[in-house]
Amino acid sequence: MRAFLAILILSWIGTLFLPWWILFIPAFFFGAWMIENNFAAFLIGFAGAGFAWFIQALYIHIANDAIGSTRIAEMMGLGSPWLVLVITFLIGGLPGAIGALTGSLLKSNLKKNPDSAIA
């Protein structure tokens, strides 16, 4: 739970000021530091970064009375602006999932082969 909240908060704050790919960095760090299971790392990274983007998209959706997300839904042929928010969650979750999984796999690889660590 702590890793999820840390990824969520740092990803959300990071994407306010930095490019979109900043999602990888907190997910990688907390995936390597706090998460032991690779599948859990994938899910926690996906959920943390995805919810960070979803919260921001929901804020924008509410702040402009759904004008932007409705227009995007019409352009994509989705019919509902809420589907745009769900797609935003899915797309935002992928970098977080990949980052956390990479961190977890690196940690497990370094535990198996301590001699291969970079000195």
N, CA, C and O atoms as a GROMACS GRO file, in nm:
protein
  476
    1MET      N    1   0.082  -0.119   0.000
    1MET     CA    2   0.000   0.000   0.000
    1MET      C    3   0.087   0.126   0.000
    1MET      O    4   0.053   0.226  -0.063
    2ARG      N    5   0.200   0.120   0.073
    2ARG     CA    6   0.287   0.236   0.076
    2ARG      C    7   0.350   0.262  -0.061
    2ARG      O    8   0.364   0.377  -0.103
    3ALA      N    9   0.386   0.155  -0.131
    3ALA     CA   10   0.445   0.171  -0.264
    3ALA      C   11   0.342   0.229  -0.360
    3ALA      O   12   0.376   0.315  -0.441
    4PHE      N   13   0.218   0.182  -0.352
    4PHE     CA   14   0.112   0.235  -0.438
    4PHE      C   15   0.093   0.384  -0.415
    4PHE      O   16   0.090   0.462  -0.510
    5LEU      N   17   0.081   0.424  -0.289
    5LEU     CA   18   0.061   0.566  -0.258
    5LEU      C   19   0.182   0.651  -0.300
    5LEU      O   20   0.165   0.762  -0.349
    6ALA      N   21   0.301   0.598  -0.279
    6ALA     CA   22   0.421   0.673  -0.317
    6ALA      C   23   0.428   0.691  -0.469
    6ALA      O   24   0.459   0.800  -0.517
    7ILE      N   25   0.399   0.584  -0.543
    7ILE     CA   26   0.400   0.595  -0.689
    7ILE      C   27   0.291   0.691  -0.736
    7ILE      O   28   0.313   0.772  -0.825
    8LEU      N   29   0.173   0.681  -0.676
    8LEU     CA   30   0.061   0.769  -0.712
    8LEU      C   31   0.096   0.915  -0.690
    8LEU      O   32   0.080   0.997  -0.781
    9ILE      N   33   0.144   0.948  -0.572
    9ILE     CA   34   0.170   1.088  -0.538
    9ILE      C   35   0.288   1.144  -0.618
    9ILE      O   36   0.278   1.253  -0.674
   10LEU      N   37   0.398   1.069  -0.625
   10LEU     CA   38   0.514   1.121  -0.698
   10LEU      C   39   0.489   1.126  -0.849
   10LEU      O   40   0.541   1.216  -0.916
   11SER      N   41   0.413   1.033  -0.902
   11SER     CA   42   0.380   1.039  -1.045
   11SER      C   43   0.291   1.158  -1.075
   11SER      O   44   0.310   1.227  -1.175
   12TRP      N   45   0.194   1.181  -0.989
   12TRP     CA   46   0.103   1.293  -1.011
   12TRP      C   47   0.177   1.426  -1.002
   12TRP      O   48   0.160   1.513  -1.087
   13ILE      N   49   0.258   1.442  -0.899
   13ILE     CA   50   0.334   1.567  -0.883
   13ILE      C   51   0.436   1.582  -0.997
   13ILE      O   52   0.454   1.691  -1.050
   14GLY      N   53   0.500   1.471  -1.034
   14GLY     CA   54   0.600   1.478  -1.141
   14GLY      C   55   0.541   1.518  -1.274
   14GLY      O   56   0.602   1.597  -1.347
   15THR      N   57   0.423   1.466  -1.307
   15THR     CA   58   0.365   1.499  -1.437
   15THR      C   59   0.306   1.639  -1.441
   15THR      O   60   0.273   1.689  -1.549
   16LEU      N   61   0.293   1.704  -1.326
   16LEU     CA   62   0.250   1.844  -1.328
   16LEU      C   63   0.359   1.936  -1.384
   16LEU      O   64   0.329   2.038  -1.445
   17PHE      N   65   0.485   1.899  -1.361
   17PHE     CA   66   0.596   1.987  -1.396
   17PHE      C   67   0.692   1.929  -1.499
   17PHE      O   68   0.766   2.005  -1.562
   18LEU      N   69   0.691   1.798  -1.518
   18LEU     CA   70   0.789   1.733  -1.604
   18LEU      C   71   0.718   1.656  -1.715
   18LEU      O   72   0.595   1.645  -1.712
   19PRO      N   73   0.790   1.603  -1.812
   19PRO     CA   74   0.727   1.528  -1.922
   19PRO      C   75   0.657   1.401  -1.874
   19PRO      O   76   0.674   1.359  -1.759
   20TRP      N   77   0.580   1.341  -1.962
   20TRP     CA   78   0.499   1.224  -1.927
   20TRP      C   79   0.583   1.106  -1.882
   20TRP      O   80   0.537   1.028  -1.799
   21TRP      N   81   0.704   1.092  -1.934
   21TRP     CA   82   0.786   0.975  -1.904
   21TRP      C   83   0.840   0.976  -1.763
   21TRP      O   84   0.908   0.881  -1.723
   22ILE      N   85   0.814   1.080  -1.686
   22ILE     CA   86   0.856   1.083  -1.546
   22ILE      C   87   0.784   0.974  -1.467
   22ILE      O   88   0.827   0.940  -1.356
   23LEU      N   89   0.677   0.918  -1.522
   23LEU     CA   90   0.605   0.808  -1.456
   23LEU      C   91   0.695   0.688  -1.432
   23LEU      O   92   0.675   0.614  -1.335
   24PHE      N   93   0.792   0.666  -1.518
   24PHE     CA   94   0.882   0.552  -1.504
   24PHE      C   95   0.968   0.561  -1.378
   24PHE      O   96   0.993   0.459  -1.314
   25ILE      N   97   1.012   0.678  -1.342
   25ILE     CA   98   1.114   0.694  -1.238
   25ILE      C   99   1.063   0.656  -1.098
   25ILE      O  100   1.127   0.573  -1.034
   26PRO      N  101   0.951   0.713  -1.048
   26PRO     CA  102   0.908   0.667  -0.916
   26PRO      C  103   0.862   0.521  -0.916
   26PRO      O  104   0.881   0.451  -0.816
   27ALA      N  105   0.804   0.476  -1.025
   27ALA     CA  106   0.762   0.336  -1.033
   27ALA      C  107   0.883   0.244  -1.029
   27ALA      O  108   0.881   0.142  -0.960
   28PHE      N  109   0.988   0.279  -1.102
   28PHE     CA  110   1.111   0.199  -1.101
   28PHE      C  111   1.173   0.196  -0.961
   28PHE      O  112   1.210   0.090  -0.911
   29PHE      N  113   1.184   0.312  -0.900
   29PHE     CA  114   1.247   0.323  -0.769
   29PHE      C  115   1.173   0.242  -0.664
   29PHE      O  116   1.234   0.165  -0.590
   30PHE      N  117   1.041   0.260  -0.656
   30PHE     CA  118   0.965   0.189  -0.553
   30PHE      C  119   0.943   0.042  -0.589
   30PHE      O  120   0.925  -0.041  -0.501
   31GLY      N  121   0.945   0.010  -0.717
   31GLY     CA  122   0.941  -0.130  -0.757
   31GLY      C  123   1.066  -0.204  -0.713
   31GLY      O  124   1.059  -0.321  -0.675
   32ALA      N  125   1.180  -0.137  -0.719
   32ALA     CA  126   1.305  -0.200  -0.677
   32ALA      C  127   1.322  -0.198  -0.526
   32ALA      O  128   1.388  -0.285  -0.470
   33TRP      N  129   1.264  -0.101  -0.460
   33TRP     CA  130   1.288  -0.083  -0.318
   33TRP      C  131   1.187  -0.157  -0.230
   33TRP      O  132   1.227  -0.224  -0.134
   34MET      N  133   1.058  -0.148  -0.261
   34MET     CA  134   0.956  -0.194  -0.170
   34MET      C  135   0.883  -0.321  -0.212
   34MET      O  136   0.823  -0.388  -0.128
   35ILE      N  137   0.885  -0.355  -0.338
   35ILE     CA  138   0.799  -0.462  -0.387
   35ILE      C  139   0.883  -0.586  -0.415
   35ILE      O  140   0.984  -0.579  -0.485
   36GLU      N  141   0.841  -0.700  -0.361
   36GLU     CA  142   0.916  -0.825  -0.376
   36GLU      C  143   0.868  -0.909  -0.494
   36GLU      O  144   0.950  -0.967  -0.565
   37ASN      N  145   0.739  -0.914  -0.516
   37ASN     CA  146   0.680  -0.999  -0.619
   37ASN      C  147   0.671  -0.924  -0.752
   37ASN      O  148   0.629  -0.809  -0.754
   38ASN      N  149   0.711  -0.988  -0.862
   38ASN     CA  150   0.710  -0.922  -0.992
   38ASN      C  151   0.569  -0.889  -1.039
   38ASN      O  152   0.544  -0.781  -1.094
   39PHE      N  153   0.476  -0.982  -1.019
   39PHE     CA  154   0.338  -0.956  -1.061
   39PHE      C  155   0.276  -0.843  -0.979
   39PHE      O  156   0.205  -0.758  -1.032
   40ALA      N  157   0.305  -0.841  -0.848
   40ALA     CA  158   0.256  -0.732  -0.764
   40ALA      C  159   0.318  -0.600  -0.806
   40ALA      O  160   0.252  -0.496  -0.803
   41ALA      N  161   0.445  -0.602  -0.846
   41ALA     CA  162   0.510  -0.480  -0.892
   41ALA      C  163   0.440  -0.426  -1.016
   41ALA      O  164   0.416  -0.306  -1.028
   42PHE      N  165   0.407  -0.516  -1.108
   42PHE     CA  166   0.336  -0.474  -1.229
   42PHE      C  167   0.202  -0.411  -1.194
   42PHE      O  168   0.169  -0.303  -1.243
   43LEU      N  169   0.125  -0.477  -1.109
   43LEU     CA  170  -0.008  -0.426  -1.074
   43LEU      C  171  -0.001  -0.296  -0.994
   43LEU      O  172  -0.078  -0.203  -1.020
   44ILE      N  173   0.089  -0.289  -0.899
   44ILE     CA  174   0.100  -0.168  -0.817
   44ILE      C  175   0.148  -0.050  -0.901
   44ILE      O  176   0.096   0.060  -0.887
   45GLY      N  177   0.247  -0.072  -0.986
   45GLY     CA  178   0.293   0.035  -1.075
   45GLY      C  179   0.185   0.079  -1.171
   45GLY      O  180   0.168   0.199  -1.196
   46PHE      N  181   0.111  -0.017  -1.227
   46PHE     CA  182   0.001   0.015  -1.319
   46PHE      C  183  -0.106   0.097  -1.249
   46PHE      O  184  -0.150   0.200  -1.301
   47ALA      N  185  -0.147   0.052  -1.131
   47ALA     CA  186  -0.254   0.122  -1.059
   47ALA      C  187  -0.208   0.260  -1.011
   47ALA      O  188  -0.283   0.357  -1.022
   48GLY      N  189  -0.087   0.270  -0.960
   48GLY     CA  190  -0.039   0.398  -0.909
   48GLY      C  191  -0.027   0.504  -1.016
   48GLY      O  192  -0.079   0.614  -1.001
   49ALA      N  193   0.041   0.472  -1.125
   49ALA     CA  194   0.058   0.569  -1.234
   49ALA      C  195  -0.074   0.593  -1.307
   49ALA      O  196  -0.104   0.705  -1.348
   50GLY      N  197  -0.154   0.487  -1.323
   50GLY     CA  198  -0.283   0.502  -1.391
   50GLY      C  199  -0.377   0.593  -1.315
   50GLY      O  200  -0.442   0.679  -1.374
   51PHE      N  201  -0.385   0.575  -1.183
   51PHE     CA  202  -0.470   0.663  -1.103
   51PHE      C  203  -0.418   0.805  -1.099
   51PHE      O  204  -0.496   0.899  -1.088
   52ALA      N  205  -0.287   0.823  -1.107
   52ALA     CA  206  -0.231   0.959  -1.112
   52ALA      C  207  -0.281   1.031  -1.236
   52ALA      O  208  -0.323   1.147  -1.228
   53TRP      N  209  -0.277   0.964  -1.349
   53TRP     CA  210  -0.328   1.027  -1.471
   53TRP      C  211  -0.479   1.039  -1.468
   53TRP      O  212  -0.534   1.138  -1.517
   54PHE      N  213  -0.548   0.941  -1.412
   54PHE     CA  214  -0.694   0.946  -1.405
   54PHE      C  215  -0.740   1.063  -1.318
   54PHE      O  216  -0.836   1.132  -1.355
   55ILE      N  217  -0.675   1.085  -1.205
   55ILE     CA  218  -0.713   1.195  -1.118
   55ILE      C  219  -0.694   1.329  -1.188
   55ILE      O  220  -0.780   1.417  -1.179
   56GLN      N  221  -0.583   1.344  -1.259
   56GLN     CA  222  -0.560   1.468  -1.331
   56GLN      C  223  -0.661   1.486  -1.444
   56GLN      O  224  -0.712   1.596  -1.465
   57ALA      N  225  -0.689   1.379  -1.517
   57ALA     CA  226  -0.787   1.387  -1.626
   57ALA      C  227  -0.927   1.414  -1.572
   57ALA      O  228  -1.004   1.488  -1.633
   58LEU      N  229  -0.960   1.356  -1.457
   58LEU     CA  230  -1.091   1.381  -1.396
   58LEU      C  231  -1.102   1.526  -1.350
   58LEU      O  232  -1.208   1.587  -1.364
   59TYR      N  233  -0.995   1.580  -1.295
   59TYR     CA  234  -0.995   1.721  -1.256
   59TYR      C  235  -1.019   1.811  -1.377
   59TYR      O  236  -1.100   1.904  -1.370
   60ILE      N  237  -0.949   1.784  -1.486
   60ILE     CA  238  -0.968   1.863  -1.608
   60ILE      C  239  -1.110   1.845  -1.661
   60ILE      O  240  -1.171   1.940  -1.708
   61HIS      N  241  -1.160   1.722  -1.656
   61HIS     CA  242  -1.296   1.691  -1.702
   61HIS      C  243  -1.399   1.773  -1.624
   61HIS      O  244  -1.492   1.828  -1.683
   62ILE      N  245  -1.384   1.779  -1.493
   62ILE     CA  246  -1.480   1.852  -1.409
   62ILE      C  247  -1.461   2.003  -1.424
   62ILE      O  248  -1.559   2.077  -1.427
   63ALA      N  249  -1.336   2.048  -1.434
   63ALA     CA  250  -1.308   2.192  -1.438
   63ALA      C  251  -1.362   2.259  -1.564
   63ALA      O  252  -1.402   2.376  -1.559
   64ASN      N  253  -1.365   2.187  -1.677
   64ASN     CA  254  -1.415   2.251  -1.799
   64ASN      C  255  -1.549   2.194  -1.844
   64ASN      O  256  -1.583   2.199  -1.962
   65ASP      N  257  -1.625   2.141  -1.749
   65ASP     CA  258  -1.760   2.089  -1.775
   65ASP      C  259  -1.762   1.985  -1.886
   65ASP      O  260  -1.856   1.981  -1.965
   66ALA      N  261  -1.662   1.903  -1.891
   66ALA     CA  262  -1.651   1.788  -1.982
   66ALA      C  263  -1.646   1.827  -2.130
   66ALA      O  264  -1.676   1.744  -2.216
   67ILE      N  265  -1.608   1.949  -2.160
   67ILE     CA  266  -1.603   1.992  -2.299
   67ILE      C  267  -1.492   1.919  -2.374
   67ILE      O  268  -1.514   1.865  -2.482
   68GLY      N  269  -1.371   1.917  -2.316
   68GLY     CA  270  -1.258   1.854  -2.383
   68GLY      C  271  -1.274   1.705  -2.400
   68GLY      O  272  -1.252   1.652  -2.509
   69SER      N  273  -1.312   1.636  -2.294
   69SER     CA  274  -1.326   1.490  -2.303
   69SER      C  275  -1.444   1.450  -2.391
   69SER      O  276  -1.440   1.344  -2.453
   70THR      N  277  -1.548   1.532  -2.397
   70THR     CA  278  -1.660   1.502  -2.487
   70THR      C  279  -1.617   1.515  -2.632
   70THR      O  280  -1.654   1.433  -2.716
   71ARG      N  281  -1.539   1.617  -2.662
   71ARG     CA  282  -1.490   1.634  -2.799
   71ARG      C  283  -1.394   1.522  -2.839
   71ARG      O  284  -1.398   1.474  -2.952
   72ILE      N  285  -1.309   1.483  -2.746
   72ILE     CA  286  -1.217   1.372  -2.776
   72ILE      C  287  -1.296   1.243  -2.797
   72ILE      O  288  -1.263   1.165  -2.886
   73ALA      N  289  -1.399   1.221  -2.715
   73ALA     CA  290  -1.482   1.101  -2.731
   73ALA      C  291  -1.552   1.101  -2.866
   73ALA      O  292  -1.566   0.996  -2.929
   74GLU      N  293  -1.597   1.217  -2.912
   74GLU     CA  294  -1.661   1.226  -3.044
   74GLU      C  295  -1.561   1.199  -3.155
   74GLU      O  296  -1.593   1.130  -3.252
   75MET      N  297  -1.439   1.253  -3.142
   75MET     CA  298  -1.337   1.230  -3.245
   75MET      C  299  -1.297   1.083  -3.252
   75MET      O  300  -1.272   1.031  -3.361
   76MET      N  301  -1.292   1.016  -3.137
   76MET     CA  302  -1.253   0.876  -3.134
   76MET      C  303  -1.371   0.782  -3.160
   76MET      O  304  -1.352   0.661  -3.176
   77GLY      N  305  -1.491   0.836  -3.165
   77GLY     CA  306  -1.609   0.754  -3.188
   77GLY      C  307  -1.647   0.668  -3.069
   77GLY      O  308  -1.701   0.559  -3.086
   78LEU      N  309  -1.619   0.716  -2.949
   78LEU     CA  310  -1.646   0.637  -2.829
   78LEU      C  311  -1.788   0.658  -2.777
   78LEU      O  312  -1.848   0.564  -2.724
   79GLY      N  313  -1.841   0.777  -2.790
   79GLY     CA  314  -1.977   0.804  -2.745
   79GLY      C  315  -1.985   0.857  -2.604
   79GLY      O  316  -2.080   0.929  -2.572
   80SER      N  317  -1.892   0.826  -2.518
   80SER     CA  318  -1.898   0.870  -2.379
   80SER      C  319  -1.764   0.931  -2.337
   80SER      O  320  -1.659   0.872  -2.362
   81PRO      N  321  -1.768   1.048  -2.274
   81PRO     CA  322  -1.642   1.106  -2.226
   81PRO      C  323  -1.579   1.026  -2.113
   81PRO      O  324  -1.459   1.039  -2.088
   82TRP      N  325  -1.657   0.943  -2.045
   82TRP     CA  326  -1.601   0.861  -1.937
   82TRP      C  327  -1.510   0.752  -1.993
   82TRP      O  328  -1.417   0.708  -1.924
   83LEU      N  329  -1.536   0.708  -2.114
   83LEU     CA  330  -1.446   0.610  -2.176
   83LEU      C  331  -1.310   0.672  -2.206
   83LEU      O  332  -1.208   0.603  -2.203
   84VAL      N  333  -1.309   0.801  -2.234
   84VAL     CA  334  -1.182   0.872  -2.254
   84VAL      C  335  -1.101   0.869  -2.124
   84VAL      O  336  -0.979   0.851  -2.127
   85LEU      N  337  -1.168   0.887  -2.011
   85LEU     CA  338  -1.099   0.884  -1.883
   85LEU      C  339  -1.048   0.743  -1.851
   85LEU      O  340  -0.940   0.728  -1.794
   86VAL      N  341  -1.123   0.641  -1.888
   86VAL     CA  342  -1.078   0.503  -1.866
   86VAL      C  343  -0.957   0.473  -1.954
   86VAL      O  344  -0.862   0.410  -1.909
   87ILE      N  345  -0.961   0.518  -2.079
   87ILE     CA  346  -0.847   0.498  -2.169
   87ILE      C  347  -0.725   0.574  -2.118
   87ILE      O  348  -0.612   0.526  -2.130
   88THR      N  349  -0.747   0.692  -2.061
   88THR     CA  350  -0.638   0.769  -2.001
   88THR      C  351  -0.575   0.691  -1.886
   88THR      O  352  -0.453   0.689  -1.872
   89PHE      N  353  -0.659   0.628  -1.804
   89PHE     CA  354  -0.609   0.544  -1.695
   89PHE      C  355  -0.524   0.430  -1.750
   89PHE      O  356  -0.416   0.403  -1.697
   90LEU      N  357  -0.571   0.363  -1.854
   90LEU     CA  358  -0.499   0.248  -1.910
   90LEU      C  359  -0.366   0.290  -1.971
   90LEU      O  360  -0.264   0.224  -1.951
   91ILE      N  361  -0.367   0.400  -2.046
   91ILE     CA  362  -0.244   0.446  -2.110
   91ILE      C  363  -0.145   0.499  -2.006
   91ILE      O  364  -0.024   0.476  -2.018
   92GLY      N  365  -0.195   0.568  -1.904
   92GLY     CA  366  -0.106   0.616  -1.798
   92GLY      C  367  -0.050   0.506  -1.712
   92GLY      O  368   0.059   0.519  -1.657
   93GLY      N  369  -0.124   0.398  -1.699
   93GLY     CA  370  -0.078   0.287  -1.615
   93GLY      C  371   0.034   0.207  -1.676
   93GLY      O  372   0.114   0.147  -1.603
   94LEU      N  373   0.044   0.203  -1.808
   94LEU     CA  374   0.147   0.121  -1.873
   94LEU      C  375   0.289   0.163  -1.838
   94LEU      O  376   0.369   0.076  -1.805
   95PRO      N  377   0.326   0.290  -1.845
   95PRO     CA  378   0.464   0.326  -1.805
   95PRO      C  379   0.494   0.295  -1.660
   95PRO      O  380   0.605   0.254  -1.626
   96GLY      N  381   0.395   0.314  -1.573
   96GLY     CA  382   0.415   0.280  -1.432
   96GLY      C  383   0.436   0.131  -1.412
   96GLY      O  384   0.520   0.090  -1.333
   97ALA      N  385   0.358   0.051  -1.483
   97ALA     CA  386   0.371  -0.094  -1.472
   97ALA      C  387   0.506  -0.141  -1.524
   97ALA      O  388   0.571  -0.225  -1.461
   98ILE      N  389   0.548  -0.088  -1.636
   98ILE     CA  390   0.677  -0.127  -1.693
   98ILE      C  391   0.791  -0.082  -1.603
   98ILE      O  392   0.888  -0.156  -1.583
   99GLY      N  393   0.781   0.039  -1.548
   99GLY     CA  394   0.885   0.088  -1.459
   99GLY      C  395   0.897   0.007  -1.331
   99GLY      O  396   1.007  -0.029  -1.290
  100ALA      N  397   0.784  -0.024  -1.267
  100ALA     CA  398   0.787  -0.100  -1.143
  100ALA      C  399   0.832  -0.244  -1.168
  100ALA      O  400   0.907  -0.300  -1.088
  101LEU      N  401   0.788  -0.302  -1.277
  101LEU     CA  402   0.832  -0.438  -1.310
  101LEU      C  403   0.981  -0.442  -1.338
  101LEU      O  404   1.050  -0.535  -1.296
  102THR      N  405   1.032  -0.343  -1.408
  102THR     CA  406   1.175  -0.336  -1.436
  102THR      C  407   1.256  -0.324  -1.308
  102THR      O  408   1.358  -0.390  -1.292
  103GLY      N  409   1.210  -0.238  -1.216
  103GLY     CA  410   1.279  -0.225  -1.088
  103GLY      C  411   1.278  -0.353  -1.008
  103GLY      O  412   1.379  -0.391  -0.948
  104SER      N  413   1.164  -0.420  -1.005
  104SER     CA  414   1.153  -0.546  -0.931
  104SER      C  415   1.238  -0.655  -0.994
  104SER      O  416   1.304  -0.732  -0.922
  105LEU      N  417   1.239  -0.664  -1.125
  105LEU     CA  418   1.322  -0.763  -1.193
  105LEU      C  419   1.471  -0.736  -1.174
  105LEU      O  420   1.550  -0.829  -1.158
  106LEU      N  421   1.510  -0.610  -1.175
  106LEU     CA  422   1.650  -0.575  -1.151
  106LEU      C  423   1.692  -0.617  -1.010
  106LEU      O  424   1.800  -0.673  -0.992
  107LYS      N  425   1.606  -0.590  -0.912
  107LYS     CA  426   1.638  -0.629  -0.775
  107LYS      C  427   1.650  -0.780  -0.761
  107LYS      O  428   1.743  -0.830  -0.698
  108SER      N  429   1.555  -0.854  -0.821
  108SER     CA  430   1.562  -1.000  -0.810
  108SER      C  431   1.683  -1.056  -0.886
  108SER      O  432   1.741  -1.156  -0.843
  109ASN      N  433   1.721  -0.994  -0.996
  109ASN     CA  434   1.839  -1.038  -1.070
  109ASN      C  435   1.967  -1.011  -0.991
  109ASN      O  436   2.058  -1.093  -0.991
  110LEU      N  437   1.974  -0.897  -0.925
  110LEU     CA  438   2.093  -0.866  -0.846
  110LEU      C  439   2.102  -0.953  -0.721
  110LEU      O  440   2.212  -0.980  -0.672
  111LYS      N  441   1.987  -0.998  -0.669
  111LYS     CA  442   1.991  -1.091  -0.555
  111LYS      C  443   2.041  -1.228  -0.597
  111LYS      O  444   2.112  -1.294  -0.522
  112LYS      N  445   2.003  -1.272  -0.718
  112LYS     CA  446   2.046  -1.403  -0.767
  112LYS      C  447   2.194  -1.403  -0.804
  112LYS      O  448   2.265  -1.500  -0.778
  113ASN      N  449   2.240  -1.295  -0.865
  113ASN     CA  450   2.377  -1.285  -0.914
  113ASN      C  451   2.447  -1.165  -0.852
  113ASN      O  452   2.464  -1.063  -0.920
  114PRO      N  453   2.486  -1.173  -0.727
  114PRO     CA  454   2.548  -1.055  -0.664
  114PRO      C  455   2.683  -1.018  -0.726
  114PRO      O  456   2.728  -0.904  -0.711
  115ASP      N  457   2.748  -1.112  -0.794
  115ASP     CA  458   2.876  -1.080  -0.856
  115ASP      C  459   2.860  -0.996  -0.981
  115ASP      O  460   2.956  -0.931  -1.026
  116SER      N  461   2.740  -0.995  -1.040
  116SER     CA  462   2.720  -0.919  -1.163
  116SER      C  463   2.684  -0.773  -1.135
  116SER      O  464   2.661  -0.697  -1.229
  117ALA      N  465   2.679  -0.733  -1.009
  117ALA     CA  466   2.648  -0.594  -0.975
  117ALA      C  467   2.759  -0.503  -1.025
  117ALA      O  468   2.877  -0.538  -1.022
  118ILE      N  469   2.719  -0.389  -1.068
  118ILE     CA  470   2.816  -0.289  -1.116
  118ILE      C  471   2.888  -0.229  -0.997
  118ILE      O  472   2.825  -0.179  -0.905
  119ALA      N  473   3.019  -0.235  -1.000
  119ALA     CA  474   3.098  -0.186  -0.885
  119ALA      C  475   3.135  -0.042  -0.902
  119ALA      O  476   3.200   0.015  -0.815
   0.00000   0.00000   0.00000
